[in-house]
Amino acid sequence: MTSITAKNRSDELPKLVLFFVYSGIKLLDLTGPLQVFFDAFDEGAGAQAYEAVVVSLKGGDVTSDTGLPIATVPYSDWLGHREYTLIVVGGDGSRIASRNPELVASIKRLERHAARVASVCTGAFILAACRILDGRRVATHWQNCDELASGYPAIKVESDPIYIRDGNVWTSAGVTAGIDMALAMVDEDLGRRAALSLARSLVTYVVRPGGQSQFSVALGRQVSGRSDRFEKLHAFIISNLDKDLRIEELAARANMSPRNFARIYAAETGKTPGKAVEAIRTEVAQQLLEETRYSIARVAELCGFGDVERMRRAFVKILKISPQDYRQRFGVLDN
């Protein structure tokens, strides 16, 4: 695999991105990142920054999970072409695709000429079958982490991050996390200003670091598993971050015993109550650090961390970065 240098513009624009698809892809796993690259504009060059091409094993129409056919070209048409980014899309068909020797061989051939290789959600199963992920840290949707880890023990699967970059191999969690990963690639290629401008134009979250948890505030409002039993509880958490949110209090509000609540909550959401509260507090703190001039101590107080040190520990654990460094890197207001 050839190398790509951060903020190093190729002499040849637009940059090429190949999306590899197969029958049963998740439509949003393709269209989310595809839209990011299609809309990216290199102001310095005064040109569209990327050319995005959807390829498949044989070409022709490929059916997505929605039944909508996706027009593709044969992957072989792009072998030996100029430097490109290869992104393998996820979906329910990924397991079958990962067991197709011809498809796996085609991904390996494309990988040899790629500047970087990536997967969205369960596209990681295909990269794993190609042995591209061996020895690397890998992200996928939290519901599929155990399956990926047990099927490919040479991979270091992490259930929390929305995306992970390990060298020139990128992997992301499900659906919207592919947008986050694509924006991070734009940041790497064109710079922070271009990525932020693009994120705003797409009305999406200001570019998130890969270490951020898959369990977001938006998910906190909606996570319900097989029912909506915790919807009101999530709304309470978000509205009362500076209050007592120990498991006993949450269990009481859910009209359950602490032990039963902890068991059912984890089964429904994939998070323990304590980790969910910490993740929500951390994400709200991120938003305040990005969008306000509140002091770090004030942010810690508003989000219920109690003190700056507790917030720092949460940031380092979840985001792999301190609150101060986070504000310097991702704050959108002038300091």
C-alpha positions as CSV (number, residue, x, y, z in Angstrom):
1,M,0.0,0.0,0.0
2,T,1.4,3.4,-1.0
3,S,1.7,6.2,1.6
4,I,-0.2,9.5,2.0
5,T,1.1,12.4,3.9
6,A,-1.2,14.6,6.1
7,K,-2.1,17.9,4.5
8,N,0.0,16.9,1.4
9,R,-2.0,17.8,-1.7
10,S,-1.5,15.5,-4.7
11,D,-0.3,17.3,-7.9
12,E,-3.3,15.6,-9.5
13,L,-6.8,16.8,-8.6
14,P,-9.4,15.6,-8.0
15,K,-8.2,12.9,-5.6
16,L,-9.7,9.5,-6.4
17,V,-11.9,7.6,-3.9
18,L,-13.2,4.1,-4.7
19,F,-16.2,2.8,-2.9
20,F,-16.4,-1.0,-3.1
21,V,-19.9,-2.4,-2.8
22,Y,-21.6,-5.8,-3.1
23,S,-25.2,-7.1,-2.8
24,G,-26.8,-6.2,0.6
25,I,-24.8,-3.1,1.4
26,K,-26.4,-0.6,3.9
27,L,-27.3,2.3,1.7
28,L,-26.3,5.0,4.2
29,D,-22.9,3.4,4.7
30,L,-22.3,4.3,1.1
31,T,-24.2,7.6,0.6
32,G,-23.1,9.3,3.8
33,P,-19.3,9.2,3.0
34,L,-20.0,9.5,-0.7
35,Q,-21.7,12.9,-0.1
36,V,-18.8,14.2,1.9
37,F,-16.3,13.5,-0.8
38,F,-18.6,14.7,-3.6
39,D,-19.2,18.1,-1.8
40,A,-15.5,18.7,-0.8
41,F,-13.9,21.6,-2.6
42,D,-10.3,22.6,-2.6
43,E,-10.3,26.4,-2.4
44,G,-6.6,26.7,-3.1
45,A,-6.9,24.8,-6.4
46,G,-10.3,26.2,-7.2
47,A,-11.6,22.7,-8.0
48,Q,-13.6,19.8,-6.7
49,A,-11.3,18.0,-4.4
50,Y,-12.4,14.4,-5.1
51,E,-13.7,12.1,-7.7
52,A,-15.8,9.3,-6.1
53,V,-16.4,6.1,-8.0
54,V,-18.5,3.2,-6.9
55,V,-17.0,-0.2,-7.9
56,S,-18.0,-3.8,-7.5
57,L,-16.7,-7.2,-8.5
58,K,-18.3,-7.4,-11.9
59,G,-19.9,-4.0,-12.3
60,G,-23.5,-3.3,-13.1
61,D,-26.4,-2.7,-10.7
62,V,-25.8,-3.8,-7.1
63,T,-28.8,-4.0,-4.7
64,S,-28.7,-2.2,-1.4
65,D,-30.5,-3.1,1.8
66,T,-33.4,-0.8,0.8
67,G,-33.9,-2.5,-2.5
68,L,-32.5,0.5,-4.4
69,P,-30.0,-0.6,-7.1
70,I,-26.6,1.1,-7.1
71,A,-24.9,1.6,-10.5
72,T,-21.3,0.4,-10.4
73,V,-18.3,-0.2,-12.6
74,P,-16.0,-3.2,-12.5
75,Y,-13.2,-2.7,-9.9
76,S,-10.7,-3.9,-12.5
77,D,-11.2,-0.8,-14.5
78,W,-9.4,1.1,-11.8
79,L,-6.5,-1.2,-11.1
80,G,-3.1,0.6,-11.7
81,H,-4.9,3.9,-11.8
82,R,-3.6,7.0,-10.0
83,E,-3.3,6.9,-6.2
84,Y,-6.7,6.4,-4.5
85,T,-8.5,5.8,-1.2
86,L,-10.3,2.5,-1.1
87,I,-13.5,2.3,1.1
88,V,-15.3,-1.0,1.7
89,V,-18.9,-0.4,2.6
90,G,-20.8,-2.3,5.3
91,G,-24.2,-4.0,5.3
92,D,-25.9,-7.3,6.0
93,G,-24.3,-8.8,2.9
94,S,-20.8,-8.3,4.3
95,R,-20.5,-11.8,5.9
96,I,-21.4,-13.5,2.6
97,A,-19.1,-11.1,0.7
98,S,-16.2,-11.9,3.2
99,R,-16.6,-15.6,2.3
100,N,-16.4,-15.0,-1.5
101,P,-12.8,-15.9,-2.6
102,E,-13.0,-13.9,-5.8
103,L,-14.3,-10.8,-4.0
104,V,-11.6,-11.0,-1.3
105,A,-9.0,-11.4,-4.0
106,S,-10.3,-8.3,-5.7
107,I,-10.0,-6.2,-2.5
108,K,-6.5,-7.4,-2.0
109,R,-5.6,-6.4,-5.5
110,L,-7.0,-2.9,-5.0
111,E,-5.3,-2.6,-1.6
112,R,-1.9,-3.0,-3.1
113,H,-2.3,0.2,-5.1
114,A,-4.2,2.3,-2.4
115,A,-2.9,5.2,-0.5
116,R,-5.2,4.3,2.4
117,V,-7.9,1.6,2.9
118,A,-11.0,2.0,5.0
119,S,-14.2,0.3,6.0
120,V,-17.6,1.5,7.1
121,C,-19.3,-0.5,9.9
122,T,-19.4,-4.2,8.9
123,G,-17.2,-3.6,5.9
124,A,-14.5,-4.5,8.5
125,F,-15.4,-8.1,8.1
126,I,-14.3,-8.0,4.5
127,L,-11.0,-6.2,5.3
128,A,-10.5,-8.8,8.1
129,A,-11.0,-11.7,5.6
130,C,-8.4,-10.0,3.4
131,R,-6.0,-10.0,6.5
132,I,-5.6,-6.3,6.0
133,L,-6.6,-5.7,9.7
134,D,-4.3,-8.2,11.3
135,G,-2.5,-6.7,14.3
136,R,-4.4,-3.4,14.0
137,R,-6.8,-1.5,16.2
138,V,-10.3,-1.8,14.6
139,A,-13.7,-0.1,15.0
140,T,-17.1,-1.4,13.9
141,H,-20.6,-1.1,15.1
142,W,-20.7,-2.0,18.8
143,Q,-23.3,-4.7,18.2
144,N,-20.8,-6.5,15.9
145,C,-17.6,-6.2,17.9
146,D,-17.8,-9.6,19.7
147,E,-18.5,-11.4,16.4
148,L,-15.6,-9.7,14.6
149,A,-13.2,-10.3,17.5
150,S,-14.1,-13.9,17.9
151,G,-13.9,-14.6,14.1
152,Y,-10.6,-12.8,13.7
153,P,-8.5,-13.1,16.8
154,A,-5.5,-11.3,15.2
155,I,-7.5,-8.1,15.2
156,K,-7.7,-5.6,18.2
157,V,-11.4,-4.7,18.1
158,E,-12.5,-1.7,20.2
159,S,-16.2,-1.2,20.8
160,D,-16.3,2.5,21.7
161,P,-14.6,4.7,19.0
162,I,-16.6,6.1,16.1
163,Y,-13.6,5.5,13.9
164,I,-10.0,4.4,14.3
165,R,-7.0,5.2,12.1
166,D,-4.2,2.7,12.5
167,G,-1.5,3.7,10.0
168,N,-3.1,4.0,6.6
169,V,-6.0,1.7,7.5
170,W,-9.2,3.4,8.8
171,T,-12.2,1.6,10.2
172,S,-15.5,3.2,11.4
173,A,-18.6,2.3,13.3
174,G,-22.0,2.3,11.7
175,V,-23.8,4.6,9.3
176,T,-23.1,8.2,10.4
177,A,-19.7,7.3,11.7
178,G,-18.7,6.8,8.1
179,I,-19.4,10.5,7.6
180,D,-17.2,11.3,10.6
181,M,-14.4,9.2,9.1
182,A,-14.8,10.8,5.7
183,L,-14.6,14.3,7.2
184,A,-11.4,13.3,9.0
185,M,-9.9,12.2,5.7
186,V,-10.8,15.6,4.2
187,D,-9.2,17.2,7.2
188,E,-6.0,15.2,6.5
189,D,-6.0,16.0,2.8
190,L,-7.2,19.6,2.7
191,G,-6.8,20.9,6.2
192,R,-9.0,21.7,9.2
193,R,-10.7,24.8,7.7
194,A,-12.0,22.8,4.6
195,A,-13.3,20.0,6.8
196,L,-15.1,22.4,9.2
197,S,-16.7,24.3,6.3
198,L,-17.8,21.0,4.7
199,A,-19.3,19.8,8.0
200,R,-21.3,23.0,8.4
201,S,-22.6,22.8,4.8
202,L,-23.8,19.3,5.5
203,V,-25.4,20.4,8.7
204,T,-23.6,17.7,10.6
205,Y,-21.5,17.6,13.8
206,V,-18.4,19.7,13.8
207,V,-15.6,17.3,12.9
208,R,-15.3,14.7,15.7
209,P,-12.0,13.0,16.8
210,G,-12.0,9.3,16.1
211,G,-11.7,8.4,19.8
212,Q,-15.2,9.7,20.5
213,S,-17.6,7.2,21.8
214,Q,-20.3,5.6,19.5
215,F,-22.8,6.3,22.3
216,S,-23.5,10.0,21.6
217,V,-26.0,12.5,23.1
218,A,-28.2,12.1,20.0
219,L,-28.2,8.4,20.6
220,G,-28.8,9.0,24.3
221,R,-32.1,10.6,23.3
222,Q,-33.1,7.8,21.1
223,V,-31.5,4.5,22.4
224,S,-34.3,2.2,23.3
225,G,-33.2,-1.3,22.2
226,R,-36.3,-3.3,21.7
227,S,-38.6,-0.8,23.3
228,D,-38.8,2.9,24.4
229,R,-38.6,2.0,28.1
230,F,-35.5,4.3,28.7
231,E,-36.5,7.2,26.5
232,K,-37.7,9.3,29.4
233,L,-34.7,8.3,31.5
234,H,-32.3,9.5,28.8
235,A,-34.1,12.8,28.5
236,F,-33.8,13.1,32.3
237,I,-30.1,12.4,32.2
238,I,-29.4,15.0,29.5
239,S,-31.4,17.6,31.4
240,N,-29.8,16.9,34.7
241,L,-26.1,16.3,34.1
242,D,-25.1,18.3,37.1
243,K,-27.3,16.2,39.4
244,D,-26.9,12.9,41.2
245,L,-26.9,10.3,38.4
246,R,-25.7,7.3,40.4
247,I,-27.2,3.9,39.4
248,E,-29.5,4.0,42.5
249,E,-31.1,7.2,41.3
250,L,-31.5,6.1,37.7
251,A,-32.9,2.7,38.8
252,A,-35.5,4.5,41.0
253,R,-36.6,6.7,38.1
254,A,-36.9,3.6,36.0
255,N,-39.0,1.9,38.8
256,M,-36.5,-1.0,39.0
257,S,-34.0,-2.4,41.4
258,P,-30.4,-1.3,40.8
259,R,-29.3,-4.8,39.9
260,N,-32.2,-5.5,37.5
261,F,-31.9,-2.0,36.0
262,A,-28.1,-2.4,35.4
263,R,-28.7,-5.8,33.7
264,I,-31.6,-4.7,31.5
265,Y,-30.1,-1.3,30.6
266,A,-26.8,-2.9,29.4
267,A,-28.7,-5.5,27.3
268,E,-30.9,-2.8,25.7
269,T,-28.2,-0.2,25.0
270,G,-24.9,-1.9,25.0
271,K,-23.6,0.3,27.7
272,T,-23.6,0.1,31.5
273,P,-25.5,3.0,33.1
274,G,-22.3,4.5,34.5
275,K,-20.5,4.4,31.2
276,A,-23.6,5.9,29.5
277,V,-23.7,8.8,31.9
278,E,-20.0,9.4,31.6
279,A,-20.2,9.3,27.8
280,I,-23.1,11.8,27.7
281,R,-21.4,14.1,30.1
282,T,-18.3,14.0,28.0
283,E,-20.1,14.8,24.7
284,V,-22.0,17.7,26.2
285,A,-18.6,18.9,27.5
286,Q,-17.2,18.6,24.0
287,Q,-20.0,20.8,22.6
288,L,-19.4,23.4,25.3
289,L,-15.7,23.5,24.7
290,E,-16.2,23.8,21.0
291,E,-19.0,26.4,21.0
292,T,-18.6,28.5,24.2
293,R,-16.0,30.5,26.1
294,Y,-16.8,28.9,29.4
295,S,-13.8,28.0,31.4
296,I,-12.9,24.4,31.7
297,A,-13.8,24.4,35.3
298,R,-17.2,25.8,34.5
299,V,-17.8,23.2,31.8
300,A,-16.8,20.5,34.3
301,E,-19.4,21.9,36.8
302,L,-22.2,22.2,34.2
303,C,-21.7,18.6,33.0
304,G,-21.6,17.1,36.5
305,F,-18.0,16.0,36.6
306,G,-17.5,17.7,39.9
307,D,-14.1,19.0,39.2
308,V,-11.6,19.4,36.3
309,E,-9.6,16.4,37.1
310,R,-12.5,14.0,36.8
311,M,-13.5,15.6,33.5
312,R,-9.8,15.3,32.3
313,R,-9.8,11.6,33.2
314,A,-13.1,11.0,31.3
315,F,-11.8,12.8,28.2
316,V,-8.5,10.9,28.2
317,K,-10.3,7.6,28.6
318,I,-13.0,8.2,26.0
319,L,-11.3,10.6,23.6
320,K,-7.6,10.0,24.2
321,I,-7.2,13.8,24.6
322,S,-7.4,16.3,27.5
323,P,-10.1,19.0,27.6
324,Q,-7.6,21.7,27.1
325,D,-6.1,20.1,24.0
326,Y,-9.6,19.3,22.7
327,R,-10.6,23.0,22.9
328,Q,-7.4,24.0,21.1
329,R,-7.9,21.5,18.3
330,F,-11.7,21.6,17.9
331,G,-12.9,24.9,19.3
332,V,-14.7,27.0,16.6
333,L,-14.5,30.3,18.5
334,D,-11.5,32.5,18.6
335,N,-9.5,32.0,21.8
